[in-house]
Amino acid sequence: MGPRLRIVTGKGGVGKTAVATALALAETERGRNVLLAEVNGGDKVTALLGVPPAGPHLREVLPRLWSVDMRADEAMHEYVLLTLRFETVYRAVFENRLVRGFVHLVPSLTELVMLGKLWYHEKERVQGRPRYDAIILDAPATGHAIALLGTPHAVEETVPPGPLRDIARDLQALIGSPDRSRLHVVTTPEEMPVNEALELERAASGQLGVALGTTVVNQRLEPLPASALPALAPLAADPEVGASVQALDRREARLVRPGFGAAELRELARLLAPVVAA
């Protein structure tokens, strides 16, 4: 069944949101309740699903599928209410002008709060069972994802003993447990995305201490049979299929262009296993 929290990231533009959404849908088709969360994603998930935006407040967008676009201020509000329980306390403390100014100066606090929200939902129970069987995080792109996932360890190492350090310790325990969390790297078969995937591998096994899950190579193309394109060439002038033939030509040209990442993919397969093509 896999760990409950799956973190999906990679270089910007490689299709990580599409992969996270596909993973969430696959889990719902298995009859599981799924939370699919973005981090300041602009509701790209709901756009892919063709449903109204979820916004910053968790909402069931399809049967068994809940979505939320986590944003700093709303996540702070919700997480504090989950822990303090009382709206009046939140308003008295966190809507105070001086306190709000201090909160925004605390390094990594917003990242800690967003991860804290996921930690809360990972622990959440309904009638003794987990409320969500799977939580899929459509994380930011490589650099921001490393910073986000590195926040608990950084806070635990630098903040004096107290509530903030306790929260960081709980979050690090979640991220660092292979039974509870996995990092899924998404790439395309090109040099820069693959290099960032390898950077994520080094960060995961080093500073982040998070277990790697399946790596997804998106837009992986296999060459057409040698006889295919010559056989299709006479159809190029046909208005009904000509555009498709031209698209196949472009597809083959893409496969052989320099820097398409064959060497990097071999290195990726050597270091990150299992690797699947999508």
PLY file of the C-alpha trace (Angstrom):
ply
format ascii 1.0
element vertex 278
property float x
property float y
property float z
element edge 277
property int vertex1
property int vertex2
end_header
0.00 0.00 0.00
3.00 2.29 0.43
3.58 5.11 2.91
0.75 7.56 3.51
2.68 10.72 2.47
4.04 10.89 -1.11
6.03 14.01 -2.02
6.29 14.74 -5.76
8.87 17.19 -7.08
11.32 17.88 -9.88
12.45 20.67 -12.16
9.77 23.19 -13.09
7.94 22.21 -16.27
8.59 18.45 -16.17
4.97 17.58 -15.36
5.17 16.97 -11.62
1.65 18.32 -11.06
0.30 15.95 -13.71
2.14 13.04 -12.09
0.91 13.97 -8.60
-2.65 14.24 -9.89
-2.43 10.93 -11.75
-1.05 9.26 -8.62
-3.93 10.65 -6.55
-6.53 9.47 -9.08
-4.97 6.02 -9.18
-5.31 5.78 -5.41
-8.99 6.81 -5.49
-9.64 4.11 -8.09
-8.37 1.62 -5.53
-11.12 2.81 -3.18
-8.83 4.95 -1.03
-9.48 8.42 0.43
-6.82 10.83 -0.87
-5.71 14.35 0.01
-3.91 16.10 -2.87
-2.13 19.24 -1.66
-0.33 21.98 -3.58
2.06 24.61 -2.20
1.13 28.00 -3.67
0.27 26.12 -6.84
-2.44 28.40 -8.19
-4.98 25.55 -8.19
-3.27 23.78 -11.10
-4.53 20.45 -9.78
-8.20 21.36 -10.02
-7.58 22.88 -13.46
-6.17 19.52 -14.60
-9.16 17.72 -13.12
-11.65 20.11 -14.74
-13.32 21.00 -11.44
-13.81 24.35 -9.64
-10.76 25.61 -7.72
-10.35 24.30 -4.20
-8.45 27.35 -2.97
-6.73 27.39 0.43
-9.49 25.47 2.20
-9.58 21.71 1.92
-12.50 20.51 -0.23
-13.68 17.23 -1.73
-13.40 17.87 -5.49
-14.17 14.34 -6.70
-15.42 11.23 -4.91
-12.72 10.21 -2.39
-10.41 13.02 -3.55
-9.84 16.15 -1.46
-7.72 19.04 -2.70
-6.16 22.15 -1.16
-3.81 24.86 -2.42
-1.80 25.67 0.69
-0.94 29.35 1.08
1.07 30.89 3.88
-1.47 33.07 5.72
-4.39 30.63 5.42
-2.19 27.69 6.41
-0.98 29.61 9.47
-4.57 30.41 10.44
-5.81 26.85 10.00
-2.85 25.17 11.69
-2.97 27.46 14.71
-6.71 26.82 15.05
-6.10 23.08 14.84
-3.69 23.35 17.77
-5.16 26.25 19.81
-8.79 25.34 19.02
-10.20 28.83 19.62
-10.69 31.53 16.97
-10.68 34.25 19.64
-7.21 33.19 20.81
-5.94 33.24 17.23
-7.31 36.73 16.64
-5.96 38.06 19.91
-2.47 36.74 19.23
-1.84 36.34 15.50
-3.90 39.26 14.23
-2.07 41.62 16.54
-0.02 43.95 14.33
3.20 43.57 16.30
2.88 39.79 16.53
2.16 39.48 12.78
5.29 41.49 12.03
7.33 39.19 14.27
5.81 36.04 12.75
6.82 37.08 9.23
10.39 37.65 10.45
10.79 34.14 11.88
12.86 32.18 9.31
11.07 29.21 7.73
7.97 29.55 9.93
5.54 29.53 6.99
7.21 26.41 5.53
7.04 24.77 8.94
3.34 25.57 9.23
2.55 24.13 5.78
4.36 20.90 6.63
2.62 20.97 10.01
-0.74 20.96 8.27
0.24 17.81 6.37
1.52 16.24 9.60
-1.83 16.95 11.26
-3.79 15.32 8.43
-1.41 12.35 8.35
-2.20 11.78 12.04
-5.93 12.54 11.70
-8.31 9.69 12.52
-12.04 9.09 11.98
-13.56 6.30 14.05
-10.10 4.90 14.68
-9.01 4.83 11.01
-6.84 7.34 9.12
-9.02 10.03 7.57
-6.83 9.89 4.45
-5.31 6.67 3.16
-2.85 8.66 1.05
-1.62 12.26 1.09
0.00 13.44 -2.15
2.04 16.65 -1.95
2.62 18.45 -5.24
5.75 20.12 -3.88
7.51 23.17 -5.35
10.28 22.74 -7.93
13.70 21.37 -6.96
15.36 24.24 -5.08
12.25 25.32 -3.19
11.34 21.71 -2.46
14.76 21.07 -0.88
14.37 24.23 1.22
10.82 23.24 2.25
11.72 19.68 3.24
14.91 20.83 4.95
13.04 23.26 7.23
12.30 20.83 10.12
15.94 19.78 10.44
17.16 23.39 10.22
14.70 24.55 12.90
15.47 21.59 15.15
19.18 22.41 14.93
18.90 26.17 15.53
15.84 26.90 17.68
16.03 26.60 21.49
13.92 23.92 23.22
10.23 24.76 23.14
7.02 24.30 21.13
8.57 25.30 17.80
11.38 22.82 18.19
8.91 20.09 19.21
6.90 20.71 16.02
10.08 20.51 13.94
11.01 17.21 15.59
7.60 15.73 14.80
7.86 16.87 11.18
11.37 15.45 10.79
10.13 12.15 12.18
7.39 12.13 9.52
9.66 13.07 6.61
12.48 10.80 7.72
10.40 7.64 8.16
10.37 5.34 5.07
7.17 3.79 6.41
5.40 7.16 6.45
6.91 9.24 3.61
8.53 8.83 0.19
9.96 11.37 -2.26
9.00 10.80 -5.91
11.25 12.60 -8.38
9.82 13.57 -11.78
12.03 14.40 -14.75
11.99 14.48 -18.53
14.71 12.74 -20.60
16.76 15.93 -21.00
20.04 17.07 -19.49
18.92 19.86 -17.12
15.87 18.08 -15.65
17.89 14.88 -15.16
20.69 16.84 -13.46
18.13 18.33 -11.07
16.75 14.85 -10.43
20.25 13.74 -9.45
20.54 16.82 -7.23
17.33 15.76 -5.49
18.77 12.26 -5.02
21.84 13.68 -3.31
19.74 15.98 -1.11
17.30 13.21 -0.18
20.03 10.81 0.94
22.00 13.60 2.61
20.58 16.70 4.24
16.89 15.76 3.99
17.04 12.16 5.14
13.93 11.22 3.17
13.45 7.86 1.45
13.18 7.86 -2.33
10.17 6.35 -4.03
9.67 5.64 -7.73
11.29 8.12 -10.13
9.11 9.06 -13.10
10.62 9.92 -16.50
7.84 11.91 -18.14
7.53 12.30 -21.94
9.84 9.32 -22.53
9.72 8.51 -26.23
10.70 5.32 -27.97
11.82 5.50 -31.63
9.29 4.44 -34.23
10.11 1.40 -36.38
12.53 2.28 -39.18
9.91 1.60 -41.83
7.19 3.73 -40.26
8.01 7.27 -41.39
8.71 6.45 -45.07
5.40 4.60 -45.18
3.61 7.61 -43.71
5.32 10.20 -45.93
2.79 9.95 -48.81
0.03 10.85 -46.34
1.61 14.17 -45.35
-0.37 16.07 -48.01
-3.69 14.65 -46.81
-5.38 17.43 -44.75
-7.03 14.91 -42.44
-3.82 13.17 -41.33
-1.07 15.53 -42.48
-0.78 17.28 -39.11
-0.36 13.93 -37.36
2.41 12.89 -39.74
4.21 16.21 -39.15
3.89 15.67 -35.39
5.52 12.25 -35.75
8.35 13.87 -37.74
8.91 16.38 -34.94
8.79 13.57 -32.39
11.59 11.67 -34.16
13.66 14.83 -34.56
13.35 15.43 -30.82
14.65 11.96 -30.07
17.94 12.49 -31.93
18.67 16.12 -31.08
21.85 16.80 -29.05
21.48 16.97 -25.29
18.40 14.80 -25.10
19.91 13.15 -22.06
20.73 9.53 -22.93
23.86 9.55 -20.77
22.05 11.31 -17.94
19.20 8.80 -18.10
21.68 5.94 -17.73
23.10 7.65 -14.65
19.58 8.25 -13.37
18.70 4.57 -13.75
21.91 3.62 -11.95
21.25 5.84 -8.93
17.47 6.10 -8.68
15.64 2.79 -8.75
12.97 1.98 -9.60
12.52 4.29 -12.59
9.39 4.24 -14.72
8.57 5.95 -18.02
5.35 7.88 -18.48
0 1
1 2
2 3
3 4
4 5
5 6
6 7
7 8
8 9
9 10
10 11
11 12
12 13
13 14
14 15
15 16
16 17
17 18
18 19
19 20
20 21
21 22
22 23
23 24
24 25
25 26
26 27
27 28
28 29
29 30
30 31
31 32
32 33
33 34
34 35
35 36
36 37
37 38
38 39
39 40
40 41
41 42
42 43
43 44
44 45
45 46
46 47
47 48
48 49
49 50
50 51
51 52
52 53
53 54
54 55
55 56
56 57
57 58
58 59
59 60
60 61
61 62
62 63
63 64
64 65
65 66
66 67
67 68
68 69
69 70
70 71
71 72
72 73
73 74
74 75
75 76
76 77
77 78
78 79
79 80
80 81
81 82
82 83
83 84
84 85
85 86
86 87
87 88
88 89
89 90
90 91
91 92
92 93
93 94
94 95
95 96
96 97
97 98
98 99
99 100
100 101
101 102
102 103
103 104
104 105
105 106
106 107
107 108
108 109
109 110
110 111
111 112
112 113
113 114
114 115
115 116
116 117
117 118
118 119
119 120
120 121
121 122
122 123
123 124
124 125
125 126
126 127
127 128
128 129
129 130
130 131
131 132
132 133
133 134
134 135
135 136
136 137
137 138
138 139
139 140
140 141
141 142
142 143
143 144
144 145
145 146
146 147
147 148
148 149
149 150
150 151
151 152
152 153
153 154
154 155
155 156
156 157
157 158
158 159
159 160
160 161
161 162
162 163
163 164
164 165
165 166
166 167
167 168
168 169
169 170
170 171
171 172
172 173
173 174
174 175
175 176
176 177
177 178
178 179
179 180
180 181
181 182
182 183
183 184
184 185
185 186
186 187
187 188
188 189
189 190
190 191
191 192
192 193
193 194
194 195
195 196
196 197
197 198
198 199
199 200
200 201
201 202
202 203
203 204
204 205
205 206
206 207
207 208
208 209
209 210
210 211
211 212
212 213
213 214
214 215
215 216
216 217
217 218
218 219
219 220
220 221
221 222
222 223
223 224
224 225
225 226
226 227
227 228
228 229
229 230
230 231
231 232
232 233
233 234
234 235
235 236
236 237
237 238
238 239
239 240
240 241
241 242
242 243
243 244
244 245
245 246
246 247
247 248
248 249
249 250
250 251
251 252
252 253
253 254
254 255
255 256
256 257
257 258
258 259
259 260
260 261
261 262
262 263
263 264
264 265
265 266
266 267
267 268
268 269
269 270
270 271
271 272
272 273
273 274
274 275
275 276
276 277
